[in-house]
Amino acid sequence: MAAKISGGVSSAGVIAYQDDKDSNQFHYLPANIEFVEGDTLKEFSVTYWGLGDPYYVQDDTGEFISLSGATLSGRATFDISNNQRKKIKSAIQDSYKIKEPQLIPLHLENCNVQMVYGENTLKFGPQSDKKFPEVVNFGSTFNYLLGTGNSLFANYVGAQTTEAGVVSNSDFGINIFGDAEFVGDPWEVKVTADLNQVWSYVREQFDLSISIGYFEIPLVKYNSIIESLHKNQIIKLEFKEGSLDNEKYGRQIFDMGKEMFEALNNEVKSSEGLFKFEPNPKPSETVTPGQKPNIWPWRVYINGGYGKESLEKRQVIHFEKTIKYSGRIKVQVSSSMTLAVKCNNDTQKYFKDLGDLSVPCVTKDKMTKFNERAKKERVKKGSLAKELLEKVKKGTITQEEYEKQMNYLYEHNIFEVLTPIKSEDGHFSKAYRQGILESEFFGNLKDCECCKG
């Protein structure tokens, strides 16, 4: 029992492949899992602090320090939603004229989970919390957590949106890559090429100036490029079975190109690579099983930062491989799922501001207050950094002391600190400490101009 790689039908982000033995049974692959409250979304919460007014926490020295940050957590089921199930069944009924199709999830092996979040943009450092499952398969339920002491992350996950309803936040989620077993139409080809020439030709097909970033290659364009590479004899194809008929062997041809492009990635000493393949959350739909639509769950991107001459000095980069589809074969597929929602009137129950429980979302007013506080902090810290530099230049403090104090400046919100002061009756009162005048660590800077007032 295995899915037939030819044909297939797609609807609502789900692809279904007919079984090779049982014509009533279909193996489904969710290219994109809907994030539905109470269905695929079991639990979700965002807690943040330090946006708007300062949020204070007492440290082990007794001081009350100002902190900002957020945590995003939840529990989700990695499976198609009830809505998706109804729609893919309807598409199968229309295409295959089967009254009661049976759906089973496409079984995956060698699964890899890729977290989706702005790690660089949102500055997730080594002290951040990142807990996601290492293995996920369709139908499984899992927990996840993202947390960091970072105001940018807090603003990002809690920002208010005017859209109504449960609006997903696709900046946070997971991608799944795994191997699925298919029964393929007989197709075998030996591919020989100089990958240098392949890159030069492919890059030339895009009117892109050198620009950092990736640009999507439409699948129609992708198919055309593969055919042109063969037509212009840049790649040599020796078929033992099958052909370049995209209508009949679309998936096989797609994977042949993927093999070459990923081999090109391996030739570039860069973490970025020349091409990128990501899950396609919106595969196109078909209504007849005889068609070969672009329902493969991949999006293809080309790196605009490299020009067509980027590999010229590498001379010949020989590529030779026999790619075979016959009988039962393992093919890599992908799936994706969003794991967050945006904050609005309909979803604010999932959000909590520890400093202001009455207003769950991050509003414009909160961010205005925070930005004003942050600006004052930067100005005062900048003046203090100049004082420190002068002291190390004059030899008043050592280089080691200078670096320690500079690290402290970067790592602490030092101008929003409350120091507990013991009153005569032994109880603690709270008072703003002006700048860092009372800090023993910065004791030698008490007379600096930046700290006055």
Secondary structure as GFF3:
##gff-version 3
##sequence-region A 1 453
A	DSSP	beta_strand	3	4	.	.	.	ID=ss1
A	DSSP	beta_strand	9	11	.	.	.	ID=ss2
A	DSSP	beta_strand	14	18	.	.	.	ID=ss3
A	DSSP	beta_strand	25	30	.	.	.	ID=ss4
A	DSSP	beta_strand	32	33	.	.	.	ID=ss5
A	DSSP	beta_strand	41	49	.	.	.	ID=ss6
A	DSSP	beta_strand	55	58	.	.	.	ID=ss7
A	DSSP	beta_strand	64	67	.	.	.	ID=ss8
A	DSSP	beta_strand	69	78	.	.	.	ID=ss9
A	DSSP	alpha_helix	82	96	.	.	.	ID=ss10
A	DSSP	beta_strand	102	105	.	.	.	ID=ss11
A	DSSP	beta_strand	109	116	.	.	.	ID=ss12
A	DSSP	beta_strand	129	131	.	.	.	ID=ss13
A	DSSP	beta_strand	140	148	.	.	.	ID=ss14
A	DSSP	alpha_helix	151	158	.	.	.	ID=ss15
A	DSSP	beta_strand	173	194	.	.	.	ID=ss16
A	DSSP	alpha_helix	195	204	.	.	.	ID=ss17
A	DSSP	beta_strand	214	217	.	.	.	ID=ss18
A	DSSP	alpha_helix	219	231	.	.	.	ID=ss19
A	DSSP	beta_strand	235	241	.	.	.	ID=ss20
A	DSSP	alpha_helix	246	267	.	.	.	ID=ss21
A	DSSP	beta_strand	275	279	.	.	.	ID=ss22
A	DSSP	beta_strand	298	303	.	.	.	ID=ss23
A	DSSP	three_ten_helix	312	314	.	.	.	ID=ss24
A	DSSP	beta_strand	318	338	.	.	.	ID=ss25
A	DSSP	three_ten_helix	348	350	.	.	.	ID=ss26
A	DSSP	beta_strand	351	353	.	.	.	ID=ss27
A	DSSP	alpha_helix	364	394	.	.	.	ID=ss28
A	DSSP	alpha_helix	399	411	.	.	.	ID=ss29
A	DSSP	beta_strand	417	422	.	.	.	ID=ss30
A	DSSP	beta_strand	428	432	.	.	.	ID=ss31
A	DSSP	three_ten_helix	443	445	.	.	.	ID=ss32
A	DSSP	three_ten_helix	449	451	.	.	.	ID=ss33
###
